[in-house]
Amino acid sequence: MLKISPIFCCLIIVFLFSLTKANTETSFQGKSRSDKPFKIVAKPAGPDAKLLQQARQMAESSQQFIDFASRGTFRLVSVEQIAEPLSLRFVYYSYIAEQALVVEGDFTSRAKISYHTEDFDPLASDEEIALARQIALSKYQNSSNNPTDSAKFISYDPMPTVSNYNGERLVNMGIRNLATGENKIVGVSLKSLKVIEYENNAPPSARATSDSCGLPNANQPGTARGLAGTLNLNAFEEGSSQPVWEMTVIRPSASTGGEGSGIEIRNVKYRGKSVLKRAHLPVLNVQYVSDCGPFRDFQFSEGYFQIPASGVSFPNGSSGGFAIIDSPGVATTIIETRNDTGNFQGVAVYQQTVNGVNEMVLVTEMEAGWYRYSMEWRFGFDGRIRPRFGFGSVGPNSCICITRTHHAYWRFDFDVVNPQNNVFISERGKRFLKPIKTETMLLRSLARTTSIVVQNALGNEAYWILPGKNDGSVRGPDGSIADVFGVGDIWILRFKGTPDVPSEIDDPNTTPVISINPWLSGESLTGQDVVIWYGAHQKRSDDTSLYESNQSISGMHVIGPDLYPVAW
């Protein structure tokens, strides 16, 4: 039976009333001052670079790997940390066999490692991209008899990063002639080390014309997948030994999910009580109105952004993916600076007071082809959590001149106080909460502020999920699904899989469209471990987000819900 006490009902009514009086960015205030500074304490966690290298050596010392390597030229193209302490997935690609070798398992024991080949085209690694750039630029720079023409050619990272052409996996590279405006995306064969030109100057689903949009590209390479980078992070009130916030943070390069999931947070507690077992953004899609895409964008490649030159500590070492910035310093991404250059890759942590509430901020910038994605998690002294996602893009590129819709899907694995939770839906104008008893998909009504409450099934504590003003909906004017590509707005599921490997984030990605609906099997949600997928849909046609304040990434192209504690 769903538990909802009279005290909790009263708190909810008061909370709803407050939302009608002010914007959700400023409406919620805790019972005590919420602008107090944090003392941030960070300690390294998870496998370090040495352990990852030892695991790789273990993977490559087996007879199965030796047999695969004997078939010809190959490369390691990705490393994924599946779970702690050392559950990993290595993917190698053979250019001769046109086949991938997947080595995965618990590398604390050789007996738990499996080897199998698969016929698929993995995303290009940073090493492959660097080689493809060298080969492509060399071809076009040497194609003219005039030596001065060589400086006129520049390269850029296109989407898709790889294409299968006549049965061969090619690594794609964009080439533009600055003198003539000629633009093309070519494929580079890493089997023959030759450039393959596509019809219409681009592979299927891509576009290369003389149109040019985007901020200037700094051409600073993104990180590879699978770098070491995990941190235990505590935020204390000054003078107190009890943390306000506790969590484990995983950098994008080490994040889980088929294409990565940005900054991943685990075991999140507010004032000693559990809030989230895990939260991240495993699926990010983009659909254009014509010519380009659609694409499933990856979220493991960390781009460069700016941190202060002093007042910064690196708990995992200077290349360990984390920077703790002393107050009042902040980090800035392409959205704030309108500049693609930077001095740091990974996750920056700082604190900042916004609208009277001090927040601990985790921020990163990621890149996928010509896109730059800024991702934040903001943890308020009063218990609010504000996940944010912003969009930028670099050129010269023709696809980003086209109107498109980005679809970002957060995954919140709630453990409010404990794993036994209940779920309710609320809409503005309705006094009572409606219990959600079985798995379902909901369409958001922004006019009625469709929101979700996840409550401790054994007490009153809850977290309220309120949609952001820019988060959109796939709902049409008649209430039906108008955006079929976007699929849905909110999925409420019973947890699937294991604590370390939730199965529904392993979206098969046979198409860019998110595939969560198959997990809706009608299971009971009453007193269960609840997972909420929250989709936000942002239509845009400019080349970067519109920056509106000096306090946090914001503007009409920044999306994300707000999460508030109730009866805490």
TIGURO-821891 format. One record per residue (C-alpha): residue in one letter; chain; x, y, z. Coordinates in Angstrom, 2 decimals. Example, Ala and Ser with C-alpha at 12.3 -4.5 7.8 and 13.67 -1.06 7.14 Angstrom:
PT   nulum   miti         X         Y         Z
PT       a      A     12.30     -4.50      7.80
PT       s      A     13.67     -1.06      7.14
//
This chain:
PT   nulum   miti         X         Y         Z
PT       m      A      0.00      0.00      0.00
PT       l      A      1.34      3.44     -0.91
PT       k      A      2.28      5.45      2.17
PT       i      A      1.45      9.16      2.19
PT       s      A      0.92     10.75      5.57
PT       p      A     -1.23     13.83      6.38
PT       i      A      1.95     15.70      7.42
PT       f      A      3.52     14.93      4.07
PT       c      A      0.36     16.07      2.25
PT       c      A      0.46     19.41      4.06
PT       l      A      4.12     19.90      3.17
PT       i      A      3.36     19.13     -0.46
PT       i      A      0.48     21.64     -0.57
PT       v      A      2.73     24.36      0.91
PT       f      A      5.46     23.46     -1.55
PT       l      A      3.08     23.63     -4.52
PT       f      A      1.77     26.99     -3.34
PT       s      A      5.31     28.34     -3.23
PT       l      A      5.85     27.25     -6.82
PT       t      A      2.86     29.27     -7.99
PT       k      A      4.32     32.39     -6.37
PT       a      A      7.73     32.39     -8.05
PT       n      A      9.90     30.83    -10.66
PT       t      A     11.26     27.41     -9.64
PT       e      A     14.80     28.78     -9.84
PT       t      A     14.13     31.02     -6.83
PT       s      A     11.08     29.63     -5.05
PT       f      A     12.51     27.01     -2.73
PT       q      A     14.32     28.05      0.43
PT       g      A     15.41     25.79      3.26
PT       k      A     14.46     26.35      6.89
PT       s      A     17.87     27.85      7.75
PT       r      A     20.35     30.00      5.89
PT       s      A     21.34     28.32      2.67
PT       d      A     24.18     30.60      1.56
PT       k      A     26.75     29.10      3.91
PT       p      A     30.07     28.07      2.31
PT       f      A     31.16     24.46      1.92
PT       k      A     34.40     22.84      2.93
PT       i      A     35.01     20.42      0.05
PT       v      A     37.02     17.26      0.77
PT       a      A     38.03     15.01     -2.16
PT       k      A     39.72     11.62     -2.09
PT       p      A     40.74      9.44     -5.08
PT       a      A     38.69      6.27     -5.60
PT       g      A     38.32      3.52     -8.16
PT       p      A     41.00      2.03    -10.43
PT       d      A     43.96      4.28    -11.21
PT       a      A     45.99      4.39    -14.44
PT       k      A     48.39      1.73    -13.16
PT       l      A     45.58     -0.76    -12.47
PT       l      A     44.03     -0.09    -15.89
PT       q      A     47.38     -0.77    -17.56
PT       q      A     47.78     -4.01    -15.60
PT       a      A     44.28     -5.06    -16.69
PT       r      A     45.15     -4.36    -20.31
PT       q      A     48.29     -6.45    -20.03
PT       m      A     46.19     -9.26    -18.58
PT       a      A     43.69     -8.98    -21.45
PT       e      A     46.46     -9.10    -24.06
PT       s      A     48.35    -12.05    -22.57
PT       s      A     45.66    -14.66    -23.26
PT       q      A     45.73    -17.15    -26.13
PT       q      A     42.41    -15.80    -27.43
PT       f      A     43.92    -12.34    -27.82
PT       i      A     47.11    -13.69    -29.40
PT       d      A     45.02    -15.58    -31.98
PT       f      A     43.06    -12.39    -32.77
PT       a      A     46.23    -10.29    -33.07
PT       s      A     47.78    -12.78    -35.47
PT       r      A     45.11    -11.93    -38.06
PT       g      A     46.71     -8.60    -38.94
PT       t      A     46.72     -4.90    -38.06
PT       f      A     44.51     -3.95    -35.10
PT       r      A     44.11     -1.28    -32.44
PT       l      A     42.56     -0.88    -29.03
PT       v      A     39.67      1.50    -29.73
PT       s      A     37.89      1.79    -26.38
PT       v      A     38.01      0.93    -22.69
PT       e      A     34.86      1.03    -20.59
PT       q      A     34.74      0.74    -16.82
PT       i      A     31.61     -1.34    -16.28
PT       a      A     31.67     -1.47    -12.50
PT       e      A     33.92     -1.21     -9.49
PT       p      A     36.47     -2.26     -8.51
PT       l      A     37.90     -3.53    -11.83
PT       s      A     35.11     -4.72    -14.12
PT       l      A     36.16     -3.55    -17.58
PT       r      A     35.39     -3.88    -21.28
PT       f      A     38.21     -3.57    -23.83
PT       v      A     37.30     -3.33    -27.52
PT       y      A     39.94     -4.02    -30.18
PT       y      A     39.38     -3.71    -33.91
PT       s      A     41.05     -5.74    -36.65
PT       y      A     41.30     -3.83    -39.94
PT       i      A     42.06     -7.01    -41.86
PT       a      A     39.22     -9.14    -40.47
PT       e      A     36.87     -6.12    -40.15
PT       q      A     35.83     -7.47    -36.80
PT       a      A     35.92     -6.37    -33.16
PT       l      A     37.28     -8.37    -30.25
PT       v      A     35.48     -7.65    -26.98
PT       v      A     37.33     -8.57    -23.79
PT       e      A     35.28     -8.01    -20.66
PT       g      A     34.87     -9.14    -17.11
PT       d      A     36.25     -8.75    -13.61
PT       f      A     39.99     -8.22    -13.99
PT       t      A     40.64     -9.06    -10.37
PT       s      A     40.54    -12.69    -11.55
PT       r      A     41.62    -14.07    -14.93
PT       a      A     38.93    -16.76    -14.62
PT       k      A     36.21    -14.11    -14.85
PT       i      A     37.34    -12.62    -18.18
PT       s      A     35.51    -13.48    -21.42
PT       y      A     36.60    -13.05    -25.05
PT       h      A     34.32    -12.89    -28.09
PT       t      A     34.32    -11.34    -31.55
PT       e      A     31.51     -9.14    -32.85
PT       d      A     30.66     -7.72    -36.25
PT       f      A     30.09     -4.03    -35.53
PT       d      A     31.81     -0.71    -36.19
PT       p      A     33.00      0.85    -32.91
PT       l      A     33.42      4.60    -32.59
PT       a      A     36.82      5.91    -33.61
PT       s      A     39.47      6.22    -30.92
PT       d      A     41.54      9.37    -30.45
PT       e      A     44.55      7.54    -31.91
PT       e      A     42.56      6.59    -35.00
PT       i      A     41.23     10.14    -35.41
PT       a      A     44.74     11.60    -35.17
PT       l      A     46.01      9.18    -37.84
PT       a      A     43.01      9.84    -40.11
PT       r      A     43.59     13.61    -39.80
PT       q      A     47.26     13.21    -40.73
PT       i      A     46.49     11.05    -43.77
PT       a      A     43.64     13.26    -45.05
PT       l      A     45.45     16.57    -44.61
PT       s      A     48.56     15.18    -46.25
PT       k      A     46.58     14.14    -49.32
PT       y      A     44.97     17.52    -49.91
PT       q      A     47.91     19.67    -48.87
PT       n      A     50.09     17.80    -51.35
PT       s      A     47.50     17.89    -54.14
PT       s      A     48.53     21.37    -55.32
PT       n      A     51.69     22.36    -57.14
PT       n      A     51.70     25.64    -55.21
PT       p      A     53.30     25.12    -51.75
PT       t      A     51.41     28.09    -50.31
PT       d      A     48.10     26.30    -50.94
PT       s      A     48.84     23.78    -48.19
PT       a      A     47.98     26.28    -45.46
PT       k      A     44.50     26.75    -46.94
PT       f      A     43.29     23.29    -45.89
PT       i      A     41.98     22.67    -42.38
PT       s      A     40.46     19.56    -40.86
PT       y      A     37.54     19.10    -38.46
PT       d      A     35.92     16.21    -36.62
PT       p      A     32.69     15.27    -38.39
PT       m      A     29.68     13.19    -37.52
PT       p      A     29.46     10.28    -37.87
PT       t      A     32.99      9.45    -36.74
PT       v      A     32.97      6.16    -38.67
PT       s      A     31.09      4.79    -41.67
PT       n      A     30.90      1.34    -43.21
PT       y      A     31.68      1.66    -46.92
PT       n      A     31.63     -1.43    -49.12
PT       g      A     32.13     -3.60    -46.04
PT       e      A     35.05     -1.60    -44.64
PT       r      A     35.01      0.53    -41.50
PT       l      A     36.31      3.99    -42.41
PT       v      A     37.27      6.76    -40.00
PT       n      A     35.73     10.02    -41.22
PT       m      A     37.49     13.38    -41.39
PT       g      A     36.21     16.77    -42.51
PT       i      A     38.37     18.84    -44.89
PT       r      A     37.71     22.46    -45.84
PT       n      A     39.56     24.67    -48.30
PT       l      A     39.57     28.14    -46.73
PT       a      A     40.41     29.82    -50.04
PT       t      A     37.56     28.34    -52.09
PT       g      A     35.05     27.34    -49.39
PT       e      A     35.05     23.78    -50.74
PT       n      A     34.08     21.35    -48.01
PT       k      A     33.99     17.57    -47.89
PT       i      A     33.89     14.69    -45.44
PT       v      A     36.13     11.83    -46.48
PT       g      A     36.66      8.34    -45.15
PT       v      A     40.12      7.12    -44.26
PT       s      A     40.94      3.43    -44.58
PT       l      A     43.21      2.36    -41.75
PT       k      A     43.73     -0.90    -43.62
PT       s      A     45.27      0.70    -46.72
PT       l      A     46.04      4.15    -45.21
PT       k      A     44.21      5.77    -48.13
PT       v      A     41.52      8.44    -48.44
PT       i      A     38.11      7.39    -49.80
PT       e      A     35.90     10.13    -51.22
PT       y      A     32.13      9.74    -50.85
PT       e      A     29.43     10.67    -53.30
PT       n      A     28.04     14.16    -52.62
PT       n      A     31.21     14.91    -50.61
PT       a      A     29.86     13.23    -47.48
PT       p      A     28.83      9.80    -46.16
PT       p      A     25.14      8.97    -45.84
PT       s      A     23.44     10.95    -43.03
PT       a      A     26.06     13.72    -43.27
PT       r      A     26.30     16.95    -45.25
PT       a      A     29.26     18.99    -46.48
PT       t      A     28.53     22.21    -48.33
PT       s      A     30.11     25.64    -48.47
PT       d      A     27.74     26.84    -45.70
PT       s      A     29.67     27.54    -42.54
PT       c      A     28.35     27.92    -39.00
PT       g      A     29.85     27.52    -35.56
PT       l      A     32.41     29.14    -33.33
PT       p      A     36.09     28.84    -34.36
PT       n      A     37.41     25.34    -33.70
PT       a      A     40.49     25.24    -31.46
PT       n      A     41.27     21.69    -32.66
PT       q      A     42.29     20.61    -29.16
PT       p      A     41.78     16.82    -29.09
PT       g      A     39.22     15.24    -26.76
PT       t      A     40.08     12.44    -24.35
PT       a      A     39.92      8.75    -25.09
PT       r      A     37.40      6.48    -23.42
PT       g      A     38.41      4.56    -20.31
PT       l      A     40.83      6.93    -18.60
PT       a      A     41.09      6.49    -14.85
PT       g      A     39.07      9.01    -12.91
PT       t      A     36.84      8.45     -9.86
PT       l      A     36.54     10.66     -6.78
PT       n      A     34.84     10.44     -3.40
PT       l      A     33.52     13.92     -2.69
PT       n      A     32.20     15.34      0.58
PT       a      A     30.94     18.87      1.22
PT       f      A     30.85     19.99      4.86
PT       e      A     29.39     23.03      6.53
PT       e      A     32.30     25.00      7.95
PT       g      A     32.98     23.84     11.51
PT       s      A     30.88     20.67     11.24
PT       s      A     32.11     17.08     11.10
PT       q      A     28.90     15.86      9.42
PT       p      A     28.84     16.27      5.65
PT       v      A     26.02     18.15      3.95
PT       w      A     26.66     16.20      0.73
PT       e      A     28.42     12.87      0.11
PT       m      A     28.91     11.20     -3.28
PT       t      A     31.19      9.34     -5.65
PT       v      A     31.90     11.15     -8.93
PT       i      A     33.05      9.50    -12.17
PT       r      A     34.56     11.57    -14.99
PT       p      A     32.94     11.31    -18.46
PT       s      A     35.82      9.29    -19.91
PT       a      A     35.16      6.56    -17.31
PT       s      A     31.35      6.83    -17.33
PT       t      A     29.08      3.88    -18.10
PT       g      A     26.55      3.32    -20.88
PT       g      A     26.93      2.45    -24.54
PT       e      A     28.23      5.90    -25.53
PT       g      A     29.21      7.14    -22.07
PT       s      A     26.98      9.27    -19.86
PT       g      A     28.84     12.45    -18.94
PT       i      A     29.50     13.19    -15.28
PT       e      A     28.20     10.15    -13.41
PT       i      A     27.38     10.42     -9.71
PT       r      A     26.80      7.51     -7.33
PT       n      A     25.78      6.95     -3.71
PT       v      A     24.56     10.51     -3.23
PT       k      A     23.54     11.47      0.32
PT       y      A     22.12     14.72      1.67
PT       r      A     22.68     15.27      5.39
PT       g      A     23.37     11.61      5.98
PT       k      A     20.33     10.25      4.11
PT       s      A     20.49      8.53      0.74
PT       v      A     19.04     10.35     -2.29
PT       l      A     20.41      8.66     -5.42
PT       k      A     22.17      5.37     -6.00
PT       r      A     23.30      6.57     -9.42
PT       a      A     22.52      9.45    -11.78
PT       h      A     23.89     10.24    -15.24
PT       l      A     22.80     10.99    -18.83
PT       p      A     23.25      7.80    -20.87
PT       v      A     21.39      8.82    -24.06
PT       l      A     21.85     11.98    -26.14
PT       n      A     20.31     12.19    -29.62
PT       v      A     20.02     14.88    -32.27
PT       q      A     17.59     15.04    -35.20
PT       y      A     17.87     17.59    -38.01
PT       v      A     14.97     18.86    -40.09
PT       s      A     16.84     17.76    -43.24
PT       d      A     20.05     16.38    -44.78
PT       c      A     22.09     15.52    -41.67
PT       g      A     21.77     12.79    -39.06
PT       p      A     20.03     11.67    -37.00
PT       f      A     22.87     10.86    -34.62
PT       r      A     23.39      9.24    -31.24
PT       d      A     26.09     11.44    -29.72
PT       f      A     28.74     10.06    -27.38
PT       q      A     29.50     11.54    -23.96
PT       f      A     32.90     10.25    -22.98
PT       s      A     35.21     12.55    -24.94
PT       e      A     36.20     15.40    -22.63
PT       g      A     36.95     18.68    -24.35
PT       y      A     39.02     21.54    -23.02
PT       f      A     37.48     24.26    -20.87
PT       q      A     38.90     26.96    -18.63
PT       i      A     39.86     26.76    -14.94
PT       p      A     41.82     29.37    -12.93
PT       a      A     45.59     29.40    -13.18
PT       s      A     45.96     29.34     -9.38
PT       g      A     43.95     28.27     -6.34
PT       v      A     43.34     24.80     -7.82
PT       s      A     44.17     21.34     -6.46
PT       f      A     44.19     18.04     -8.35
PT       p      A     43.30     15.17     -5.97
PT       n      A     43.93     12.50     -8.63
PT       g      A     47.04     14.19    -10.00
PT       s      A     47.36     16.80    -12.75
PT       s      A     46.08     14.39    -15.43
PT       g      A     43.61     12.53    -13.21
PT       g      A     40.50     14.28    -14.47
PT       f      A     39.47     16.35    -11.41
PT       a      A     40.19     19.92    -10.36
PT       i      A     39.02     21.41     -7.03
PT       i      A     38.83     25.19     -7.33
PT       d      A     39.15     27.42     -4.29
PT       s      A     36.38     29.96     -3.74
PT       p      A     35.63     32.41     -5.35
PT       g      A     37.15     30.81     -8.47
PT       v      A     34.91     29.19    -11.08
PT       a      A     35.29     27.15    -14.25
PT       t      A     33.96     28.37    -17.61
PT       t      A     32.90     26.41    -20.68
PT       i      A     32.28     27.39    -24.28
PT       i      A     28.85     28.71    -23.26
PT       e      A     30.27     31.38    -20.97
PT       t      A     33.35     32.26    -23.00
PT       r      A     32.14     31.74    -26.59
PT       n      A     35.61     30.28    -27.06
PT       d      A     36.65     26.70    -27.86
PT       t      A     40.02     26.91    -26.14
PT       g      A     40.76     25.75    -22.60
PT       n      A     43.41     24.53    -20.17
PT       f      A     41.72     21.53    -18.52
PT       q      A     39.91     18.29    -19.38
PT       g      A     37.76     16.40    -16.88
PT       v      A     35.49     17.57    -14.06
PT       a      A     35.95     20.85    -12.21
PT       v      A     34.46     21.32     -8.73
PT       y      A     33.79     24.72     -7.20
PT       q      A     31.16     26.49     -5.08
PT       q      A     28.97     29.42     -5.94
PT       t      A     26.01     31.26     -4.44
PT       v      A     23.07     31.57     -6.84
PT       n      A     19.84     33.33     -5.83
PT       g      A     20.77     33.11     -2.16
PT       v      A     21.71     29.43     -2.17
PT       n      A     25.30     28.22     -2.07
PT       e      A     25.90     25.30     -4.44
PT       m      A     28.69     22.82     -4.96
PT       v      A     29.12     22.66     -8.73
PT       l      A     30.48     19.79    -10.85
PT       v      A     31.06     20.85    -14.45
PT       t      A     32.59     19.41    -17.60
PT       e      A     32.67     20.09    -21.31
PT       m      A     32.40     17.23    -23.78
PT       e      A     32.75     16.99    -27.53
PT       a      A     31.16     14.82    -30.20
PT       g      A     32.24     15.84    -33.68
PT       w      A     31.38     19.51    -34.13
PT       y      A     29.29     19.69    -30.94
PT       r      A     30.41     20.92    -27.53
PT       y      A     28.25     19.85    -24.60
PT       s      A     28.45     21.51    -21.18
PT       m      A     27.17     19.42    -18.28
PT       e      A     26.68     20.50    -14.68
PT       w      A     25.47     18.97    -11.43
PT       r      A     24.65     21.64     -8.79
PT       f      A     24.13     20.58     -5.16
PT       g      A     22.59     23.27     -2.96
PT       f      A     23.18     23.79      0.73
PT       d      A     19.39     23.47      1.11
PT       g      A     19.27     20.05     -0.59
PT       r      A     18.28     21.07     -4.10
PT       i      A     19.94     19.28     -7.02
PT       r      A     20.10     21.05    -10.37
PT       p      A     21.36     18.96    -13.31
PT       r      A     22.03     21.14    -16.34
PT       f      A     22.98     20.47    -19.96
PT       g      A     23.99     23.15    -22.48
PT       f      A     24.84     23.14    -26.17
PT       g      A     27.60     24.75    -28.20
PT       s      A     29.07     23.98    -31.60
PT       v      A     32.18     24.73    -33.59
PT       g      A     32.85     25.13    -37.27
PT       p      A     33.36     25.68    -39.98
PT       n      A     30.47     23.29    -40.52
PT       s      A     27.31     23.13    -42.60
PT       c      A     25.14     20.73    -40.57
PT       i      A     24.90     23.13    -37.64
PT       c      A     23.41     25.74    -39.97
PT       i      A     20.32     23.51    -40.00
PT       t      A     17.55     23.57    -37.39
PT       r      A     17.64     20.47    -35.19
PT       t      A     16.29     19.10    -31.94
PT       h      A     18.55     17.67    -29.25
PT       h      A     17.06     15.01    -26.99
PT       a      A     18.85     14.46    -23.68
PT       y      A     17.78     11.68    -21.30
PT       w      A     18.87     11.70    -17.66
PT       r      A     18.65      8.49    -15.67
PT       f      A     17.92      8.89    -11.93
PT       d      A     18.20      5.71     -9.85
PT       f      A     16.53      6.91     -6.66
PT       d      A     17.14      5.44     -3.21
PT       v      A     15.31      8.03     -1.09
PT       v      A     16.57      7.04      2.39
PT       n      A     16.45      3.39      1.25
PT       p      A     15.73      1.44     -1.97
PT       q      A     12.03      1.01     -1.05
PT       n      A     10.29      4.03     -2.58
PT       n      A      6.84      5.07     -3.82
PT       v      A      6.11      7.40     -6.74
PT       f      A      3.44     10.06     -7.27
PT       i      A      2.53     12.48    -10.04
PT       s      A      1.37     16.01     -9.43
PT       e      A      0.02     18.72    -11.69
PT       r      A     -0.55     22.38    -10.93
PT       g      A     -4.18     23.07    -10.09
PT       k      A     -4.73     19.61     -8.59
PT       r      A     -4.60     19.44     -4.82
PT       f      A     -3.84     15.74     -4.43
PT       l      A     -1.00     13.54     -5.56
PT       k      A     -1.78     10.63     -7.86
PT       p      A      0.08      7.43     -7.00
PT       i      A      1.94      5.65     -9.82
PT       k      A      1.56      1.96     -8.98
PT       t      A      3.03      0.29    -12.08
PT       e      A      5.69      1.09    -14.63
PT       t      A      4.65      3.80    -17.06
PT       m      A      5.72      6.43    -19.57
PT       l      A      4.37      9.96    -19.10
PT       l      A      4.06     12.93    -21.41
PT       r      A      4.90     16.20    -19.75
PT       s      A      2.46     19.11    -19.64
PT       l      A      4.48     22.27    -19.15
PT       a      A      1.31     24.34    -18.73
PT       r      A      0.23     22.20    -15.77
PT       t      A      3.80     21.65    -14.47
PT       t      A      3.70     17.87    -14.58
PT       s      A      6.08     16.78    -11.83
PT       i      A      7.08     13.62    -10.01
PT       v      A      7.52     12.86     -6.30
PT       v      A      9.67      9.94     -5.14
PT       q      A      9.00      9.19     -1.47
PT       n      A     10.59      6.92      1.11
PT       a      A      8.07      4.07      1.42
PT       l      A      8.94      3.73      5.12
PT       g      A      8.80      7.42      6.06
PT       n      A      7.93     10.94      4.91
PT       e      A     11.15     11.98      3.16
PT       a      A     10.83     12.64     -0.57
PT       y      A     12.41     14.32     -3.56
PT       w      A     10.37     16.38     -5.98
PT       i      A     11.33     16.49     -9.68
PT       l      A     10.19     19.67    -11.40
PT       p      A     10.61     20.21    -15.15
PT       g      A     12.86     22.99    -16.40
PT       k      A     11.28     25.83    -18.35
PT       n      A     13.25     24.90    -21.51
PT       d      A     12.79     21.13    -21.31
PT       g      A     10.02     20.84    -23.90
PT       s      A      7.83     17.83    -24.55
PT       v      A      7.10     15.35    -27.32
PT       r      A      3.40     16.05    -26.68
PT       g      A      1.46     17.70    -29.50
PT       p      A     -1.44     20.16    -29.19
PT       d      A     -3.94     17.29    -29.01
PT       g      A     -2.03     15.56    -26.22
PT       s      A     -0.61     12.75    -28.38
PT       i      A      3.04     12.11    -29.27
PT       a      A      3.96     14.61    -31.97
PT       d      A      7.74     14.05    -31.89
PT       v      A      8.10     10.35    -32.69
PT       f      A     11.90     10.55    -32.69
PT       g      A     11.87     11.93    -29.13
PT       v      A      9.65      8.98    -28.07
PT       g      A      8.63     10.22    -24.60
PT       d      A      9.27     12.56    -21.68
PT       i      A      9.35     10.53    -18.45
PT       w      A      9.70      6.79    -17.88
PT       i      A      9.13      5.38    -14.38
PT       l      A     10.61      1.90    -14.04
PT       r      A     11.38     -0.69    -11.45
PT       f      A     15.15     -1.11    -11.25
PT       k      A     16.52     -3.69    -13.69
PT       g      A     19.86     -5.49    -13.61
PT       t      A     22.35     -5.38    -10.78
PT       p      A     23.51     -2.44     -8.62
PT       d      A     26.67     -2.07    -10.70
PT       v      A     25.26     -2.96    -14.13
PT       p      A     21.69     -1.75    -14.65
PT       s      A     20.55     -3.48    -17.81
PT       e      A     18.31     -0.78    -19.25
PT       i      A     21.21      1.63    -19.83
PT       d      A     22.69     -0.85    -22.31
PT       d      A     20.46      0.55    -25.04
PT       p      A     21.39     -1.48    -28.16
PT       n      A     21.63      1.73    -30.26
PT       t      A     20.58     -0.05    -33.45
PT       t      A     19.10      3.34    -34.35
PT       p      A     19.69      6.72    -32.69
PT       v      A     16.17      6.69    -31.23
PT       i      A     16.09      5.90    -27.51
PT       s      A     14.87      2.39    -26.74
PT       i      A     13.43      2.44    -23.21
PT       n      A      9.84      1.39    -23.94
PT       p      A     10.77     -2.34    -24.14
PT       w      A     11.59     -2.15    -20.42
PT       l      A      8.01     -1.17    -19.58
PT       s      A      6.70     -4.55    -18.47
PT       g      A      3.97     -3.50    -16.04
PT       e      A      5.91     -4.36    -12.88
PT       s      A      4.75     -2.96     -9.56
PT       l      A      6.38      0.23     -8.28
PT       t      A      4.90      0.12     -4.80
PT       g      A      7.72      0.07     -2.26
PT       q      A     10.27     -0.74     -4.97
PT       d      A     13.67      0.44     -6.17
PT       v      A     12.62      3.16     -8.62
PT       v      A     14.42      4.43    -11.72
PT       i      A     13.25      7.54    -13.56
PT       w      A     14.35      8.46    -17.06
PT       y      A     13.79     12.16    -17.67
PT       g      A     13.88     13.42    -21.26
PT       a      A     14.37     17.05    -22.30
PT       h      A     13.92     18.17    -25.89
PT       q      A     15.57     21.34    -27.17
PT       k      A     14.98     22.75    -30.65
PT       r      A     17.70     25.12    -31.78
PT       s      A     19.23     26.70    -34.84
PT       d      A     21.98     28.95    -33.50
PT       d      A     25.58     27.90    -33.13
PT       t      A     25.89     28.14    -29.36
PT       s      A     23.76     28.53    -26.27
PT       l      A     22.66     32.00    -25.27
PT       y      A     24.50     32.91    -22.10
PT       e      A     22.32     35.04    -19.82
PT       s      A     24.03     35.31    -16.43
PT       n      A     27.42     35.16    -14.80
PT       q      A     26.31     32.60    -12.24
PT       s      A     25.69     29.32    -14.06
PT       i      A     25.17     27.94    -17.53
PT       s      A     21.80     29.28    -18.52
PT       g      A     19.77     30.55    -21.43
PT       m      A     17.12     29.33    -23.80
PT       h      A     19.25     26.39    -24.93
PT       v      A     20.17     25.08    -21.47
PT       i      A     17.95     22.29    -20.17
PT       g      A     17.42     20.29    -17.01
PT       p      A     14.96     19.67    -14.16
PT       d      A     15.19     20.77    -10.53
PT       l      A     15.13     18.24     -7.68
PT       y      A     14.01     19.42     -4.22
PT       p      A     13.90     17.62     -0.85
PT       v      A     10.58     17.50      1.00
PT       a      A     10.11     16.54      4.68
PT       w      A     13.85     15.96      4.99
//
